[in-house]
């Protein structure tokens, strides 16, 4: 459990952070009391949030494995959360140890924690803001590891629903596409605007944290993949994204509160 007394300079432990809340949903320990309190408020409104977070992480694992199987050896993770157990570099390095992985987050606590954990020349933790793509892609830390002249995969899990249209959510993806070499990939999961009681309260909780909440329709989420070719099975619920002939096995599945997809740039 993160210690408020040892918070990174410039970070207010009394202000909840979405990445640390997500860590809490997944059973992680790297969060402050304010993060846990805000996360519990969300869980009271949406009891399926923990399961949705686990399914999102399982989608991440399947997507990363599919990317490695397709020959991708550069991955930029734009905010999947803390780079701890079961995250991108661990999944990729099981079968392709030379895969280069750059984690990006704007939260200083997340970045400090990541840097303390990562001791691999093929992995880096970059502090940056996805809302400023130009500065991010020009970051010396990122460019030292990632060659944008070669195919790269950009991962944006549970990120864009915290970026409003006014903040240029679609422009962000367009700039990533323009900066990508042919054969690059885009991976997105995004909460949907399926009517749910408690949405207004959730918006207020996230507004008081470090991000606002922007839910979008299926068609609006699909627009993020403009210019890309969606891989099978297309844009589906995270637990339904299973490449190849993998079957869905198990008990009752969670409700569809978001969509996920993987797409390739021709």
C-alpha positions as CSV (number, residue, x, y, z in Angstrom):
1,X,0.0,0.0,0.0
2,X,1.4,3.4,-1.0
3,X,2.5,5.5,1.9
4,X,1.2,9.1,1.9
5,X,4.2,10.2,3.8
6,X,6.5,9.1,1.0
7,X,4.5,10.5,-1.9
8,X,6.5,11.8,-4.8
9,X,7.3,15.5,-4.7
10,X,4.6,17.6,-6.3
11,X,1.9,14.9,-5.9
12,X,-1.0,15.5,-3.6
13,X,-2.0,12.2,-2.0
14,X,-5.4,13.7,-1.1
15,X,-6.4,14.0,-4.8
16,X,-7.5,10.6,-6.3
17,X,-5.8,9.5,-9.4
18,X,-7.5,7.3,-12.0
19,X,-4.4,5.0,-12.7
20,X,-4.1,4.3,-9.0
21,X,-7.8,3.7,-8.7
22,X,-7.5,1.1,-11.5
23,X,-4.7,-0.5,-9.6
24,X,-7.1,-0.8,-6.6
25,X,-9.8,-2.4,-8.7
26,X,-7.3,-5.0,-9.7
27,X,-6.3,-5.7,-6.1
28,X,-3.0,-3.8,-6.3
29,X,-1.4,-2.0,-3.3
30,X,0.0,1.1,-5.0
31,X,-2.6,3.7,-4.2
32,X,-3.4,6.3,-1.5
33,X,-6.3,6.6,0.9
34,X,-8.0,9.1,-1.4
35,X,-7.7,6.7,-4.4
36,X,-9.2,3.9,-2.4
37,X,-12.1,6.0,-1.2
38,X,-12.9,7.2,-4.7
39,X,-12.7,3.7,-6.0
40,X,-15.1,2.4,-3.4
41,X,-17.6,5.1,-4.4
42,X,-17.4,3.9,-8.0
43,X,-17.8,0.3,-6.8
44,X,-20.9,1.2,-4.8
45,X,-22.4,2.7,-8.0
46,X,-21.1,0.0,-10.4
47,X,-20.4,-3.3,-8.5
48,X,-19.2,-4.9,-11.8
49,X,-16.2,-2.5,-12.0
50,X,-13.7,-4.9,-10.6
51,X,-14.8,-7.7,-13.0
52,X,-14.7,-5.2,-15.9
53,X,-11.2,-4.2,-14.9
54,X,-10.1,-7.8,-14.8
55,X,-11.6,-8.5,-18.2
56,X,-9.9,-5.4,-19.6
57,X,-6.5,-6.7,-18.3
58,X,-7.3,-10.1,-19.8
59,X,-8.0,-8.4,-23.1
60,X,-4.6,-6.6,-22.8
61,X,-2.8,-9.9,-22.4
62,X,-4.5,-11.4,-25.4
63,X,-3.9,-8.4,-27.5
64,X,-0.2,-8.1,-26.6
65,X,0.3,-11.8,-27.4
66,X,-1.4,-11.3,-30.8
67,X,0.9,-8.4,-31.5
68,X,4.0,-10.4,-30.7
69,X,2.7,-13.3,-32.8
70,X,2.3,-10.8,-35.7
71,X,6.0,-9.8,-35.4
72,X,5.6,-6.5,-33.5
73,X,8.7,-5.7,-31.4
74,X,7.9,-2.2,-30.3
75,X,5.0,-1.3,-28.0
76,X,4.0,2.0,-26.5
77,X,1.5,1.6,-23.6
78,X,-0.4,4.9,-23.2
79,X,-1.8,4.4,-19.8
80,X,-2.8,0.8,-19.0
81,X,-1.9,1.4,-15.4
82,X,1.0,0.5,-13.2
83,X,3.5,-1.8,-14.9
84,X,3.3,-4.6,-12.4
85,X,2.5,-8.3,-12.6
86,X,0.9,-9.5,-15.8
87,X,1.5,-6.3,-17.7
88,X,2.8,-5.7,-21.2
89,X,6.6,-6.4,-21.0
90,X,6.1,-9.6,-19.1
91,X,3.6,-10.9,-21.6
92,X,5.7,-9.9,-24.6
93,X,9.0,-11.1,-23.2
94,X,7.7,-14.7,-22.6
95,X,8.0,-15.3,-26.4
96,X,9.9,-12.3,-27.7
97,X,12.5,-11.0,-25.1
98,X,13.7,-8.4,-27.6
99,X,10.4,-6.5,-27.6
100,X,10.8,-2.9,-26.6
101,X,8.1,-1.6,-24.3
102,X,7.6,2.1,-23.3
103,X,5.0,2.8,-20.6
104,X,3.7,6.3,-20.6
105,X,1.7,8.0,-17.8
106,X,1.4,11.6,-16.6
107,X,1.1,10.7,-12.9
108,X,4.4,11.1,-11.0
109,X,3.7,8.4,-8.5
110,X,2.9,5.8,-11.2
111,X,6.1,6.7,-13.1
112,X,8.3,6.6,-10.0
113,X,6.9,3.2,-9.0
114,X,7.4,1.9,-12.5
115,X,11.0,3.1,-12.7
116,X,11.7,1.4,-9.4
117,X,10.3,-1.9,-10.7
118,X,11.8,-2.0,-14.2
119,X,15.3,-3.2,-14.6
120,X,15.4,-4.1,-18.3
121,X,17.1,-2.2,-21.1
122,X,14.2,-3.0,-23.4
123,X,11.6,-1.3,-21.0
124,X,11.2,2.3,-20.1
125,X,8.8,4.4,-18.0
126,X,8.1,7.7,-19.6
127,X,6.3,10.6,-17.9
128,X,4.1,12.3,-20.5
129,X,0.6,13.4,-21.3
130,X,-1.3,11.6,-24.0
131,X,-3.2,14.9,-24.6
132,X,0.0,16.4,-26.0
133,X,1.0,13.8,-28.6
134,X,3.6,16.0,-30.3
135,X,5.6,16.5,-27.1
136,X,5.2,12.9,-26.1
137,X,6.4,11.5,-29.4
138,X,9.4,13.9,-29.3
139,X,10.3,12.8,-25.8
140,X,14.0,11.8,-25.6
141,X,13.1,8.9,-23.3
142,X,10.6,7.6,-25.8
143,X,12.7,8.1,-28.9
144,X,15.7,6.4,-27.2
145,X,13.7,3.2,-27.1
146,X,11.2,3.4,-29.9
147,X,11.9,3.8,-33.6
148,X,8.9,5.4,-35.2
149,X,10.2,4.5,-38.7
150,X,9.5,0.9,-37.9
151,X,6.1,-0.7,-37.0
152,X,4.9,0.1,-33.5
153,X,1.8,-0.8,-31.5
154,X,0.1,1.9,-29.5
155,X,-2.0,0.6,-26.6
156,X,-4.8,2.9,-25.3
157,X,-6.7,0.8,-22.7
158,X,-9.3,2.7,-20.7
159,X,-7.6,6.0,-21.6
160,X,-9.7,7.8,-24.2
161,X,-12.9,7.7,-22.1
162,X,-10.9,10.1,-19.8
163,X,-10.2,12.5,-22.7
164,X,-13.1,14.8,-23.8
165,X,-13.9,15.8,-27.4
166,X,-12.8,19.3,-26.5
167,X,-9.4,18.0,-25.4
168,X,-9.1,16.4,-28.9
169,X,-9.6,12.7,-28.3
170,X,-9.9,12.0,-32.0
171,X,-7.0,14.2,-32.9
172,X,-4.8,12.3,-30.5
173,X,-5.4,9.0,-32.4
174,X,-5.1,10.8,-35.8
175,X,-1.6,12.1,-34.8
176,X,-0.6,8.7,-33.6
177,X,-1.7,7.2,-37.0
178,X,0.2,9.9,-38.9
179,X,3.4,9.2,-36.9
180,X,3.1,5.4,-37.3
181,X,4.9,3.4,-40.0
182,X,2.9,1.0,-42.2
183,X,2.2,-2.2,-40.4
184,X,1.7,-0.5,-37.0
185,X,-1.1,-1.3,-34.7
186,X,-3.6,0.5,-32.5
187,X,-5.3,-1.2,-29.5
188,X,-8.2,0.5,-27.7
189,X,-10.7,-0.3,-25.0
190,X,-13.3,2.3,-24.2
191,X,-16.4,2.6,-21.9
192,X,-19.7,2.9,-23.7
193,X,-22.6,5.2,-23.1
194,X,-25.0,2.4,-22.4
195,X,-27.5,4.0,-20.0
196,X,-26.6,3.1,-16.4
197,X,-27.9,4.6,-13.2
198,X,-25.2,6.4,-11.3
199,X,-23.4,7.8,-14.4
200,X,-23.8,11.4,-13.2
201,X,-22.4,10.5,-9.8
202,X,-19.5,8.7,-11.5
203,X,-18.7,11.7,-13.6
204,X,-18.5,13.8,-10.5
205,X,-16.2,11.4,-8.7
206,X,-13.8,11.3,-11.6
207,X,-14.1,15.1,-12.0
208,X,-12.8,15.4,-8.5
209,X,-10.0,13.1,-9.3
210,X,-7.4,13.7,-12.1
211,X,-9.6,13.0,-15.1
212,X,-13.2,13.6,-16.3
213,X,-15.4,10.8,-17.8
214,X,-16.5,10.9,-21.4
215,X,-18.6,8.0,-22.4
216,X,-19.2,7.3,-26.2
217,X,-21.5,5.3,-28.4
218,X,-20.3,2.2,-30.3
219,X,-20.2,4.2,-33.5
220,X,-18.2,7.0,-31.8
221,X,-15.7,4.4,-30.4
222,X,-15.4,2.9,-33.9
223,X,-14.3,6.3,-35.3
224,X,-11.0,6.0,-33.4
225,X,-10.0,3.2,-35.8
226,X,-10.5,5.4,-38.9
227,X,-7.7,4.6,-41.3
228,X,-7.0,1.3,-39.7
229,X,-8.2,-2.3,-40.5
230,X,-9.8,-3.9,-37.5
231,X,-8.6,-7.5,-36.8
232,X,-11.1,-10.2,-36.1
233,X,-13.3,-10.4,-34.1
234,X,-13.7,-6.7,-34.5
235,X,-14.9,-4.2,-32.0
236,X,-16.5,-6.2,-29.2
237,X,-16.8,-6.4,-25.4
238,X,-13.3,-6.9,-24.0
239,X,-14.1,-10.5,-22.8
240,X,-15.2,-11.3,-26.4
241,X,-12.0,-10.2,-28.1
242,X,-10.4,-13.6,-28.7
243,X,-8.3,-14.0,-31.8
244,X,-8.3,-17.2,-33.8
245,X,-10.6,-20.0,-32.8
246,X,-10.3,-19.5,-29.0
247,X,-13.7,-20.2,-27.5
248,X,-15.3,-18.3,-24.6
249,X,-15.4,-20.7,-21.7
250,X,-16.7,-20.3,-18.2
251,X,-19.7,-19.0,-16.4
252,X,-21.8,-15.9,-16.6
253,X,-20.1,-13.1,-18.5
254,X,-20.1,-9.4,-17.3
255,X,-22.4,-6.9,-18.8
256,X,-21.2,-5.0,-21.9
257,X,-20.0,-1.7,-20.4
258,X,-17.3,-1.1,-23.0
259,X,-15.8,-2.2,-26.3
260,X,-12.3,-3.2,-27.3
261,X,-10.5,-3.7,-30.6
262,X,-7.1,-4.2,-32.3
263,X,-6.4,-2.7,-35.7
264,X,-3.6,-2.6,-38.2
265,X,-2.3,0.2,-40.3
266,X,-1.9,-0.8,-44.0
